[in-house]
Amino acid sequence: MARVTVEDALKEARNRFALVILAGQRTRQILKGSQILVENRDNKPVVTALREVAAAKVRYSHPELLDRVEEQARQIGDEMGFIGDEDDSE
């Protein structure tokens, strides 16, 4: 894999939110000295973490927690709305 893209890693993660959480946690582990699980070509830790996710070398230890996080994100979006939701027709 010449370059890691979000799309490559998304094939292994459930969604973008889950990918951010997983890659962030793995990046912190790498920064603390954890063994790298893929070929490292002097990449930054976040790129290495994304490569590991894309290669299915790392997974969630408690995937059931993602359901709760996704539900909370939906509730926040429903309660707050999004920019552009208002009707601008005059």
MIGUMAR-544423 format. One line per 3 residues: number of its first residue (from 1); their letters; for each residue x, y, z of N, C-alpha, C. Coordinates in nm, 2 decimals, padded with zeros to 4 digits. Example, Ala and Ser with C-alpha at 12.3 -4.5 7.8 and 13.67 -1.06 7.14 Angstrom:
BEGIN
1) AS) 01.32:-00.57:00.78:01.23:-00.45:00.78:01.32:-00.33:00.78  01.28:-00.22:00.71:01.37:-00.11:00.71:01.29:00.00:00.79
//
This chain:
BEGIN
1) MAR) 00.09:-00.12:00.00:00.00:00.00:00.00:00.09:00.12:00.00  00.09:00.20:-00.11:00.18:00.31:-00.12:00.13:00.43:-00.02  00.01:00.45:-00.02:-00.05:00.56:00.07:-00.17:00.50:00.14
4) VTV) -00.18:00.55:00.27:-00.30:00.51:00.34:-00.40:00.62:00.33  -00.52:00.58:00.29:-00.63:00.68:00.29:-00.73:00.64:00.39  -00.81:00.74:00.42:-00.92:00.71:00.51:-01.01:00.60:00.46
7) EDA) -01.03:00.60:00.33:-01.12:00.49:00.27:-01.06:00.35:00.29  -00.93:00.34:00.29:-00.86:00.21:00.31:-00.89:00.16:00.46  -00.87:00.26:00.55:-00.89:00.22:00.69:-01.04:00.20:00.72
10) LKE) -01.13:00.27:00.65:-01.28:00.26:00.68:-01.33:00.12:00.64  -01.26:00.05:00.56:-01.30:-00.08:00.52:-01.29:-00.17:00.65  -01.21:-00.14:00.74:-01.19:-00.22:00.86:-01.26:-00.16:00.98
13) ARN) -01.29:-00.03:00.98:-01.36:00.04:01.09:-01.51:00.05:01.06  -01.59:00.07:01.16:-01.73:00.07:01.14:-01.78:00.20:01.07  -01.72:00.31:01.10:-01.75:00.44:01.05:-01.64:00.54:01.08
16) RFA) -01.65:00.66:01.03:-01.55:00.76:01.05:-01.52:00.79:01.20  -01.63:00.79:01.28:-01.61:00.82:01.42:-01.53:00.71:01.49  -01.57:00.59:01.46:-01.50:00.47:01.51:-01.35:00.47:01.47
19) LVI) -01.33:00.51:01.34:-01.19:00.51:01.29:-01.11:00.62:01.37  -01.16:00.73:01.39:-01.09:00.84:01.47:-01.06:00.79:01.61  -01.15:00.73:01.67:-01.12:00.68:01.81:-01.01:00.57:01.81
22) LAG) -01.03:00.47:01.72:-00.93:00.36:01.71:-00.79:00.41:01.67  -00.78:00.50:01.57:-00.65:00.55:01.52:-00.59:00.64:01.63  -00.67:00.71:01.70:-00.62:00.80:01.81:-00.56:00.72:01.92
25) QRT) -00.63:00.61:01.96:-00.59:00.53:02.07:-00.46:00.46:02.03  -00.46:00.40:01.91:-00.34:00.33:01.86:-00.22:00.42:01.85  -00.24:00.55:01.80:-00.13:00.65:01.79:-00.07:00.67:01.93
28) RQI) -00.15:00.69:02.03:-00.10:00.71:02.17:-00.02:00.59:02.22  -00.07:00.47:02.18:00.01:00.35:02.22:00.15:00.35:02.15  00.15:00.38:02.03:00.28:00.39:01.95:00.37:00.49:02.01
31) LKG) 00.32:00.61:02.04:00.40:00.71:02.10:00.46:00.67:02.24  00.39:00.58:02.31:00.43:00.54:02.44:00.53:00.42:02.42  00.56:00.38:02.30:00.66:00.27:02.28:00.61:00.14:02.24
34) SQI) 00.48:00.13:02.21:00.42:00.00:02.17:00.49:-00.05:02.04  00.49:-00.18:02.03:00.55:-00.24:01.91:00.47:-00.21:01.78  00.53:-00.17:01.68:00.47:-00.14:01.55:00.43:-00.27:01.48
37) LVE) 00.31:-00.28:01.43:00.26:-00.41:01.37:00.27:-00.42:01.22  00.31:-00.31:01.15:00.32:-00.31:01.01:00.46:-00.26:00.97  00.50:-00.27:00.85:00.63:-00.22:00.80:00.63:-00.07:00.82
40) NRD) 00.73:-00.02:00.89:00.74:00.12:00.92:00.84:00.19:00.83  00.81:00.28:00.75:00.90:00.35:00.66:00.92:00.49:00.71  00.96:00.50:00.84:00.98:00.63:00.90:00.86:00.72:00.89
43) NKP) 00.74:00.66:00.91:00.62:00.74:00.90:00.59:00.80:01.04  00.51:00.90:01.04:00.46:00.96:01.17:00.37:00.85:01.24  00.36:00.86:01.37:00.28:00.76:01.44:00.13:00.75:01.40
46) VVT) 00.07:00.86:01.36:-00.07:00.86:01.31:-00.08:00.78:01.18  00.01:00.80:01.09:00.01:00.73:00.96:00.03:00.58:00.99  00.12:00.55:01.08:00.15:00.41:01.12:00.02:00.35:01.17
49) ALR) -00.05:00.42:01.26:-00.17:00.37:01.32:-00.28:00.34:01.21  -00.29:00.44:01.12:-00.39:00.42:01.01:-00.35:00.30:00.92  -00.22:00.28:00.90:-00.18:00.16:00.82:-00.21:00.03:00.90
52) EVA) -00.20:00.03:01.03:-00.23:-00.09:01.11:-00.38:-00.11:01.10  -00.46:-00.01:01.11:-00.61:-00.03:01.10:-00.64:-00.08:00.96  -00.59:-00.03:00.86:-00.62:-00.07:00.72:-00.57:-00.22:00.70
55) AAK) -00.46:-00.26:00.77:-00.42:-00.39:00.75:-00.49:-00.49:00.85  -00.58:-00.44:00.92:-00.66:-00.52:01.02:-00.57:-00.58:01.13  -00.47:-00.51:01.17:-00.38:-00.55:01.27:-00.42:-00.51:01.41
58) VRY) -00.51:-00.41:01.42:-00.56:-00.36:01.54:-00.72:-00.36:01.54  -00.78:-00.39:01.65:-00.93:-00.39:01.66:-00.97:-00.33:01.79  -01.10:-00.30:01.80:-01.15:-00.26:01.93:-01.15:-00.37:02.03
61) SHP) -01.12:-00.34:02.15:-01.12:-00.45:02.26:-01.27:-00.46:02.30  -01.35:-00.36:02.29:-01.49:-00.36:02.33:-01.58:-00.30:02.23  -01.60:-00.36:02.12:-01.68:-00.30:02.01:-01.82:-00.27:02.05
64) ELL) -01.87:-00.33:02.15:-02.01:-00.30:02.19:-02.02:-00.15:02.24  -01.91:-00.09:02.28:-01.92:00.04:02.33:-01.94:00.14:02.22  -01.91:00.10:02.09:-01.93:00.19:01.98:-02.08:00.21:01.96
67) DRV) -02.16:00.11:01.98:-02.31:00.13:01.97:-02.36:00.25:02.05  -02.31:00.25:02.18:-02.35:00.36:02.27:-02.29:00.50:02.22  -02.17:00.50:02.17:-02.11:00.63:02.12:-02.19:00.67:02.00
70) EEQ) -02.23:00.58:01.91:-02.30:00.62:01.79:-02.44:00.67:01.83  -02.50:00.61:01.92:-02.64:00.66:01.97:-02.63:00.80:02.03  -02.52:00.82:02.11:-02.50:00.95:02.17:-02.48:01.06:02.06
73) ARQ) -02.40:01.02:01.96:-02.37:01.12:01.85:-02.50:01.15:01.78  -02.59:01.05:01.75:-02.72:01.08:01.69:-02.80:01.17:01.77  -02.81:01.15:01.90:-02.89:01.23:01.99:-02.84:01.37:01.99
76) IGD) -02.71:01.39:02.00:-02.66:01.53:02.00:-02.69:01.60:01.87  -02.68:01.53:01.76:-02.71:01.58:01.63:-02.86:01.62:01.62  -02.95:01.53:01.67:-03.09:01.56:01.67:-03.13:01.68:01.75
79) EMG) -03.06:01.69:01.87:-03.10:01.80:01.96:-03.04:01.93:01.92  -02.92:01.94:01.86:-02.86:02.06:01.83:-02.89:02.11:01.68  -02.91:02.01:01.59:-02.93:02.05:01.45:-02.79:02.08:01.39
82) FIG) -02.79:02.10:01.27:-02.67:02.13:01.20:-02.68:02.26:01.13  -02.56:02.32:01.11:-02.56:02.45:01.03:-02.62:02.43:00.90  -02.71:02.51:00.86:-02.77:02.50:00.73:-02.90:02.43:00.73
85) DED) -02.94:02.38:00.85:-03.07:02.32:00.86:-03.19:02.42:00.85  -03.16:02.54:00.89:-03.27:02.64:00.89:-03.31:02.68:00.75  -03.43:02.72:00.73:-03.48:02.75:00.60:-03.44:02.89:00.56
88) DSE) -03.36:02.91:00.46:-03.32:03.04:00.42:-03.40:03.11:00.31  -03.51:03.05:00.27:-03.59:03.11:00.17:-03.66:03.23:00.22  -03.65:03.33:00.13:-03.71:03.46:00.17:-03.82:03.50:00.07
//
